[in-house]
């Protein structure tokens, strides 16, 4: 049976046995882990880093961005976790999944320095980082305001 919501639990270490419906958040290791929301029992890792997921906690609920696509699992579930609720996404085609996996691998390779193709140097302007942080914050604020009645 598909889950409709999760309960966040902040932990020092991710437990070996995961409980269904719990979203384990380990800030020390920048990781979030849970059992697949479809009920298949697969353990889903969502590492928190620039090419992984972003955790948003408002003190009451948890959201993860981007969506969780279990493309390597038989269920191939696809969903978002927003304010502790599971929001199911439509199934993706095999072609779209392959394209997403390739894109994700390229992004990871570039982030971790595994891409040996020459890249133009990025300017090291402090304003760029500040602008990105401000843009992300404003985007979250706008989404939150648009959700309110």
Order of alpha helices (4+ residues) and beta strands (2+ residues): beta-beta-beta-beta-beta-beta-beta-beta-alpha-alpha
